[in-house]
Amino acid sequence: MKICRYFILLFLLPVAVQANDFPTLERVDYVLTCMKKHGGQTVDNLYACSCEIDAIAQKISFDSYVESSTYASYKRMPGERGGLFRDNERGEKLADDLEVVKKDAEKRCFIGARHNKAK
């Protein structure tokens, strides 16, 4: 019986560690930015935006998220400095992959559904 418990814990531990891969500060920043983008601080936006970052955290690691979002943000930088981010195949793939994960998370969490309905 004890051996069975240890095997269950052994399989659940990596899932628990992976679920908490994103630091709290990053999650809060993401939720506040998302809420601002979708009409302000409402309970509906709070639930939807926190659901979105949780869904993103389930799909990719925090390190991948940081790298992907960096490429996505800086590829709009003008001039030579932005060329490193615009003309980088790996960066383009990372940014595209992050966009797919975000779109999936928006669908799962109904981001902006109530806000858009009110308009």
C-alpha positions, 0 to 999 in steps of 0.5 A: 500500500505504501509503495502505491502511494509513493508511485502516485506521488512520484507521478504527481510531483512533476505535474505540481512543479510544472503548474507553478513554473510561472512566478506569482509576479508574472501571473499578476502582471499578465492578469492586470495587463489582460484586464486593462486590454479587455475593458478594465478591472471587473470580476469577469475579466479577473476570472477570464484573464487568470484562466488565460495565464493558467492555460498558457502555463499549462502549455509552455514553460516559463522560460519558453514564455519569456523567450517567446514574448521577448521576440514577439515584443521586440520584433516591432522595434525599428532600425538595426536593433530590431533586425535581430528580432525580425530576421530570426527564424527561431524567434519567429517560430517562438512568437508564432507558437506563443500566439497559438497558445494565447489564442487557444487560452482565449477560446478556453477562457472566454476572454472578452466575451462579456465585454464584447457582448456589452458593446 
